[in-house]
Amino acid sequence: MTEGGTSFVVPGRPKGPSPEPIAPVRRKPLTQGVWIPGSRTARSAPRNDRGWGWRRAKHVVAAALLLAVGLASAALWVASLGPPPLGQDLAWSTVVVDREGRILRPYATSEGRWRLPAARENVDPRFFALLFAYEDRRFAEHAGVDLVALGRAALQLGANGRIVSGGSTLTMQVARLLEPRAERSVSAKLRQVVRAVQLERALSKDQILGLYLSLAPYGGNLEGIRAASLAWLGKEPRRLTLGEAALLVALPQSPEARRPDRFPHVARKARDRVLDRMAAAGVVEPGEIERAKAEPVPTARKPMPMLAPHTADRLVSAAPEKRLHRTTLEAPLQVTLEALAKDRATALGPDLSIAILAVEHATGEVLARVGSADWADARRAGQVDMTLAVRSPGSTLKPFIFGLGFEDGFVHPETLLDDRPVRWGSYAPENFDLTYQGTVTARKALQLSLNVPAVQVLEKVGPNRFAARIAQAGGRLVLPPGEAPGLAMGLGGTGVTLADLVRLYGGLARLGTTIPLAERLDDAGLVPAPPPELMLRLLDPVAAWYVGNVLIGAPPPENAAGGRIAFKTGTSYGYRDAWAVGFDGRRTIGVWVGRPDGAPVPGMIGRGTAAPILFDAFARLGRPITALPPAPRGALFAATGKLPLPLQRFRPGALPSAGAEPPLKIVFPPNGARVELAAEAGEAAALPVKIAGGSGPVTVMVDGLPRATLRDRKTAMVTPDGPGFVRLTVTDTRGATDSVLVRLQ
């Protein structure tokens, strides 16, 4: 090809003339390569050009502005959420616990939920090993959000098209529990993330873990591991097997679908998956995993604890605003004595109930209180706390009568008394077996519970002084309003509660001082020491020690060892109440047996019915019997013949003349009569009681309980509890008495 006289060969083309002319080479325009806004040639501008730097700076500024706006919006959104909920406003179940924190009785919330607070120290450590390995391996390290777990969850979602693992930490789960939301969305997850970070900044790890332990759902109305362990396993979560711990880890993941009472096979599979993960991690030996898988899964809910229900109800009623009531009771002893009362009541009959009260007399702390044989048994009036019911005490007040005689110095345990027929006006007390022992020592008279010697000593002490001393020591003897104490008090002619009797007998064990019974612990878990003004005087130390020394020699019930506890029995009028109260060097226990409705139980006596239960209760304390305190200074040890002459024989004062006043007598109804009661519509049937004779005001008692006081009239209208046998008793100010047994129809 030739241009301007020059020829050259183009490679790849055939030699010879070119078939077509070659277009001349054009030079680029001067503007090519320069950035012109909106032009295509801008893309080919060199990077070191000044126009490109301006464009990049604009993008950077725009991105920075967008980032700032985004951060500001996020900050405003986070601020709009407000402070995180920390659980202060949650409605917790009211719980009554024993001295060691063991649950006696929980109460559901007003919404019907069992939400029991729990803490890390109250749960088996094995549970946490499973929980952290299965739910949140880096719980101790992260600040609320585990970025590694979230990233893994996102990759698994992208690879599988479904959620394989959630990536939520325990803190995020607590945030969801504190602020529940039905929707499952990105915004809800972001909210959980923010709340989790806030929770980590506001609470410690143990506090966050405590919220999880208290709020995690376990199916139905169960929230928290404590409620779940009680309902599904029937025990506190302090000691769990490996299988039980794995089950409690698995249930909150899907509490309704894995409920053991509805879907036990699903619950088993979920539990086994937890165990398989532990096996894969090599944390637990394979043999232990297999044994855990062999454990049965519960198929039904167990009832919530119902120990000491009377005490629990009383404490909660007294302070309904409190959510935790700590008591002095010992749950194992409470379980033992409740079972004892139920077993013995079942053997005695369907209408009888039993009450037991155990106290540590050094501090007054109540260790166990059984108010009835069966709280749920309506026939036995199980919901009535018979430890606080006023009943006739029978002969259980005699030790205090003799104690005052010892204190006054006119009688000694070895002083001789006459047990033979005696009359005060028309009042002629008789022994329970209608026999007399003749001349006996005061020791034997009290050990055999002889009536005549006790009334002789009471007459010398004075009924008014006796009643005042009992009241001064914190005991409450119930008499009709305005009624003066009489000699019949010594044989049960008054009313008293088992709690007061136990307090008084505890005063004997304390060598003469009584203190109030205590059932509630303070927030520090201690019993506040009673102030000095509540440490009341019952007897002087020597007199109290004499009484304990006498009672430890009382004949024990059949097949029981004697000489170990000081005790006294009693039987009220008409076989309505059987009592036994005793003490060793550390504890005092009282037992009452009878019908709550006050009906008679023929053949029921304290020594044969209540005393065996008392000895069995001491045997079930789980601690050895402790000795009584040693004799205090001033105690006199001597046989009858070695005593000072005034103490060798008790000589009662002059007895009232039988002819000074007409003898007290019930004229109507006569003894053994059948009386048909008639009542007006809407009114209770009243029974007329007519009396003759007597001195001063006359007290009318129905089944041992005062019902009316007659001053000028000679007829009283009393209202019996219902048809059946009724014991009517009248007594005047001199102690004269008369009694009849009638049948009401």
Rosetta blueprint (number, residue, H / E / L):
1 M L
2 T E
3 E E
4 G L
5 G L
6 T E
7 S E
8 F L
9 V L
10 V L
11 P L
12 G L
13 R L
14 P L
15 K L
16 G L
17 P L
18 S L
19 P L
20 E L
21 P L
22 I L
23 A L
24 P L
25 V L
26 R L
27 R L
28 K L
29 P L
30 L L
31 T L
32 Q L
33 G L
34 V L
35 W L
36 I L
37 P L
38 G L
39 S L
40 R H
41 T H
42 A H
43 R H
44 S H
45 A L
46 P L
47 R L
48 N L
49 D L
50 R H
51 G H
52 W H
53 G H
54 W H
55 R H
56 R H
57 A H
58 K H
59 H H
60 V H
61 V H
62 A H
63 A H
64 A H
65 L H
66 L H
67 L H
68 A H
69 V H
70 G H
71 L H
72 A H
73 S H
74 A H
75 A H
76 L H
77 W H
78 V H
79 A H
80 S H
81 L H
82 G L
83 P L
84 P L
85 P L
86 L L
87 G L
88 Q L
89 D L
90 L L
91 A L
92 W L
93 S L
94 T E
95 V E
96 V E
97 V E
98 D L
99 R L
100 E L
101 G L
102 R L
103 I E
104 L E
105 R E
106 P E
107 Y E
108 A L
109 T L
110 S L
111 E L
112 G L
113 R L
114 W E
115 R E
116 L L
117 P L
118 A L
119 A L
120 R H
121 E H
122 N H
123 V L
124 D L
125 P H
126 R H
127 F H
128 F H
129 A H
130 L H
131 L H
132 F H
133 A H
134 Y H
135 E H
136 D L
137 R L
138 R L
139 F L
140 A L
141 E L
142 H L
143 A L
144 G L
145 V L
146 D L
147 L H
148 V H
149 A H
150 L H
151 G H
152 R H
153 A H
154 A H
155 L H
156 Q H
157 L H
158 G H
159 A H
160 N H
161 G L
162 R L
163 I L
164 V L
165 S L
166 G L
167 G L
168 S L
169 T L
170 L H
171 T H
172 M H
173 Q H
174 V H
175 A H
176 R H
177 L H
178 L H
179 E L
180 P L
181 R L
182 A L
183 E L
184 R L
185 S L
186 V H
187 S H
188 A H
189 K H
190 L H
191 R H
192 Q H
193 V H
194 V H
195 R H
196 A H
197 V H
198 Q H
199 L H
200 E H
201 R H
202 A H
203 L L
204 S L
205 K H
206 D H
207 Q H
208 I H
209 L H
210 G H
211 L H
212 Y H
213 L H
214 S H
215 L H
216 A L
217 P E
218 Y L
219 G L
220 G L
221 N L
222 L E
223 E E
224 G L
225 I H
226 R H
227 A H
228 A H
229 S H
230 L H
231 A H
232 W H
233 L H
234 G L
235 K L
236 E L
237 P L
238 R L
239 R L
240 L L
241 T L
242 L H
243 G H
244 E H
245 A H
246 A H
247 L H
248 L H
249 V H
250 A H
251 L H
252 P H
253 Q H
254 S L
255 P L
256 E L
257 A L
258 R L
259 R L
260 P L
261 D L
262 R L
263 F L
264 P H
265 H H
266 V H
267 A H
268 R H
269 K H
270 A H
271 R H
272 D H
273 R H
274 V H
275 L H
276 D H
277 R H
278 M H
279 A H
280 A H
281 A H
282 G L
283 V L
284 V L
285 E L
286 P H
287 G H
288 E H
289 I H
290 E H
291 R H
292 A H
293 K H
294 A H
295 E L
296 P L
297 V L
298 P L
299 T L
300 A L
301 R L
302 K L
303 P L
304 M L
305 P L
306 M L
307 L L
308 A L
309 P H
310 H H
311 T H
312 A H
313 D H
314 R H
315 L H
316 V H
317 S H
318 A H
319 A L
320 P L
321 E L
322 K L
323 R L
324 L E
325 H E
326 R E
327 T E
328 T L
329 L L
330 E L
331 A H
332 P H
333 L H
334 Q H
335 V H
336 T H
337 L H
338 E H
339 A H
340 L H
341 A H
342 K H
343 D H
344 R H
345 A H
346 T H
347 A H
348 L H
349 G L
350 P L
351 D L
352 L L
353 S E
354 I E
355 A E
356 I E
357 L E
358 A E
359 V E
360 E E
361 H L
362 A L
363 T L
364 G L
365 E E
366 V E
367 L E
368 A E
369 R E
370 V E
371 G L
372 S L
373 A L
374 D L
375 W L
376 A L
377 D L
378 A L
379 R L
380 R L
381 A L
382 G L
383 Q L
384 V L
385 D L
386 M L
387 T L
388 L L
389 A L
390 V L
391 R E
392 S L
393 P L
394 G L
395 S L
396 T L
397 L L
398 K H
399 P H
400 F H
401 I H
402 F H
403 G H
404 L H
405 G H
406 F H
407 E H
408 D H
409 G L
410 F L
411 V L
412 H L
413 P L
414 E L
415 T L
416 L E
417 L E
418 D E
419 D E
420 R L
421 P L
422 V L
423 R L
424 W E
425 G L
426 S L
427 Y E
428 A L
429 P L
430 E L
431 N L
432 F L
433 D L
434 L L
435 T L
436 Y L
437 Q L
438 G E
439 T E
440 V E
441 T E
442 A H
443 R H
444 K H
445 A H
446 L H
447 Q H
448 L L
449 S L
450 L L
451 N H
452 V H
453 P H
454 A H
455 V H
456 Q H
457 V H
458 L H
459 E H
460 K H
461 V H
462 G L
463 P H
464 N H
465 R H
466 F H
467 A H
468 A H
469 R H
470 I H
471 A H
472 Q H
473 A L
474 G L
475 G L
476 R L
477 L L
478 V E
479 L L
480 P L
481 P L
482 G L
483 E L
484 A L
485 P L
486 G L
487 L H
488 A H
489 M H
490 G H
491 L H
492 G L
493 G L
494 T L
495 G E
496 V E
497 T L
498 L H
499 A H
500 D H
501 L H
502 V H
503 R H
504 L H
505 Y H
506 G H
507 G H
508 L H
509 A H
510 R L
511 L L
512 G L
513 T E
514 T E
515 I L
516 P L
517 L L
518 A E
519 E L
520 R E
521 L L
522 D L
523 D L
524 A L
525 G L
526 L L
527 V L
528 P L
529 A L
530 P L
531 P L
532 P H
533 E H
534 L H
535 M L
536 L E
537 R E
538 L L
539 L L
540 D L
541 P H
542 V H
543 A H
544 A H
545 W H
546 Y H
547 V H
548 G H
549 N H
550 V H
551 L H
552 I L
553 G L
554 A L
555 P L
556 P L
557 P L
558 E L
559 N L
560 A L
561 A L
562 G L
563 G L
564 R L
565 I L
566 A E
567 F E
568 K E
569 T E
570 G E
571 T E
572 S L
573 Y H
574 G H
575 Y H
576 R L
577 D E
578 A E
579 W E
580 A E
581 V E
582 G E
583 F E
584 D L
585 G L
586 R L
587 R E
588 T E
589 I E
590 G E
591 V E
592 W E
593 V E
594 G E
595 R L
596 P L
597 D L
598 G L
599 A L
600 P L
601 V L
602 P L
603 G L
604 M L
605 I L
606 G H
607 R H
608 G H
609 T H
610 A H
611 A H
612 P H
613 I H
614 L H
615 F H
616 D H
617 A H
618 F H
619 A H
620 R L
621 L L
622 G L
623 R L
624 P L
625 I L
626 T L
627 A L
628 L L
629 P L
630 P L
631 A L
632 P L
633 R L
634 G L
635 A L
636 L L
637 F L
638 A L
639 A L
640 T H
641 G H
642 K H
643 L L
644 P L
645 L H
646 P H
647 L H
648 Q H
649 R E
650 F L
651 R L
652 P L
653 G L
654 A L
655 L L
656 P L
657 S L
658 A L
659 G L
660 A L
661 E L
662 P L
663 P L
664 L L
665 K E
666 I E
667 V E
668 F E
669 P L
670 P L
671 N L
672 G L
673 A L
674 R E
675 V E
676 E L
677 L L
678 A L
679 A L
680 E L
681 A L
682 G L
683 E L
684 A L
685 A L
686 A L
687 L E
688 P E
689 V E
690 K E
691 I E
692 A E
693 G L
694 G L
695 S L
696 G L
697 P L
698 V E
699 T E
700 V E
701 M E
702 V E
703 D L
704 G L
705 L E
706 P E
707 R E
708 A E
709 T E
710 L E
711 R L
712 D L
713 R L
714 K L
715 T E
716 A E
717 M E
718 V E
719 T L
720 P L
721 D L
722 G L
723 P L
724 G E
725 F E
726 V E
727 R E
728 L E
729 T E
730 V E
731 T E
732 D L
733 T L
734 R L
735 G L
736 A L
737 T E
738 D E
739 S E
740 V E
741 L E
742 V E
743 R E
744 L E
745 Q L
